[in-house]
Amino acid sequence: MLIKKSFYFVRHGETDHNRQGLCAGGKVDTSLNETGKKQALLLRETILLRQKLQNLSFSQVVSSPMKRAMETARLALNVEPHIEHDLREWELGELEEQPVAQFLDYIAQLPRETPLLGGESFAFFCQRVATAMNRVLGGSESPLIVAHGGVHWALLKMLDLPTRRIENTELVYFRYEQGGWRVERDEPATSVG
């Protein structure tokens, strides 16, 4: 489903919705809170260190159009990111701004093809993300994607990788090798004191 090219992925820094345990999908365009801004600046230090020690480089920085992702890209990488509109978060309809636990309970029983009331189905969301990723991967080697927890989850599902939560500003490397896909993770930049 995805072009077989390795890429980097970062989830945006913390927002007030994250701190309060509320859903902020594709229709809730929140900004980073102060902790999120500090996390993004710490991520910059992590990336700079890895670039020196491990020859880490990105051919392109691509961001979701949502404020929280764009702000993270700008602060962490000191660049104006290329915007890919279809990398915005899953549109949750009536579940927007509801407790995350309620959302998770609801979708646990929902078939992939069934749209959320006023939102997208998980199948449609995954197809949107795959289309966007293929546009990015088709024109770039080793890009860095700055997006959302839902986008990360969709990528893991479509690549048949074990699912797990991604923390704010966690750097993930999706590596494609002859044997298939694997994921390498850095600790997120959360020590903001």
C-alpha positions, -999 to +999 in steps of 0.1 A: +000+000+000+029+024+007+059+031-015+087+010+000+110+039+011+122+046+047+110+078+064+111+096+098+080+105+117+074+129+147+042+134+166+035+171+174+043+186+208+018+187+236-015+207+234-040+216+261-063+189+246-035+163+251-029+174+287-067+172+294-071+138+278-095+151+251-098+142+214-085+167+189-090+152+155-090+167+121-115+194+128-099+208+160-070+230+151-052+235+184-019+251+190+010+239+211+009+248+248+040+260+266+051+224+274+046+215+237+068+244+226+096+233+251+093+197+238+098+209+202+129+229+212+143+198+230+135+177+199+157+202+180+186+195+203+181+157+199+179+159+161+210+182+159+230+157+182+219+127+161+228+145+129+264+150+142+268+115+157+248+093+133+248+113+100+210+117+103+195+138+075+161+145+060+156+152+024+124+172+031+103+182+061+066+176+055+039+186+080+002+182+085-016+215+079-027+217+115-012+243+137+002+219+163+022+200+137+034+231+118+045+248+150+064+216+160+082+214+126+091+251+127+105+250+163+122+216+161+137+219+127+139+257+121+124+253+086+092+261+069+077+227+062+061+215+030+024+211+039+005+179+030-032+185+037-041+148+038-018+142+067-042+160+091-056+140+120-085+116+117-118+135+115-137+123+146-171+140+140-192+140+172-163+125+192-142+156+188-133+171+222-147+141+240-125+121+265-100+099+247-110+069+268-146+073+255-134+075+219-112+043+223-141+024+238-164+035+210-141+026+181-130-008+196-164-023+184-167-003+152-160-019+118-131-002+099-155+008+071-182+024+093-178+062+095-178+080+128-210+101+132-201+133+114-166+120+107-145+096+087-143+058+088-109+044+098-106+027+064-111+061+046-087+078+070-060+051+063-066+055+025-062+093+028-030+089+048-016+063+023-023+086-006-006+115+011+024+094+021+028+080-014+029+116-028+056+125-003+076+092-007+073+094-045+092+127-046+116+124-017+142+102-001+142+099+037+116+127+045+106+137+080+069+137+085+055+159+114+019+148+121-004+132+146-010+102+168-038+090+146-016+092+115+011+071+133-015+045+143-028+043+107+007+038+094+014+010+118-019-007+109-014-004+071+022-017+074+011-046+096+034-035+125+026-038+162+005-009+174+016+013+203+010+048+214+034+075+201+043+102+226+044+139+219+076+148+200+087+111+198+110+105+168+103+073+149+122+058+120+101+036+096+128+016+079+121-005+048+145-033+042+143-064+019+126-084+047+099-057+052+091-028+075+104-022+110+102+007+134+131+023+154+122+048+182+139+076+201+128+086+235+104+116+232+116+151+243+096+154+274+120+165+302+109+201+302+112+206+340 
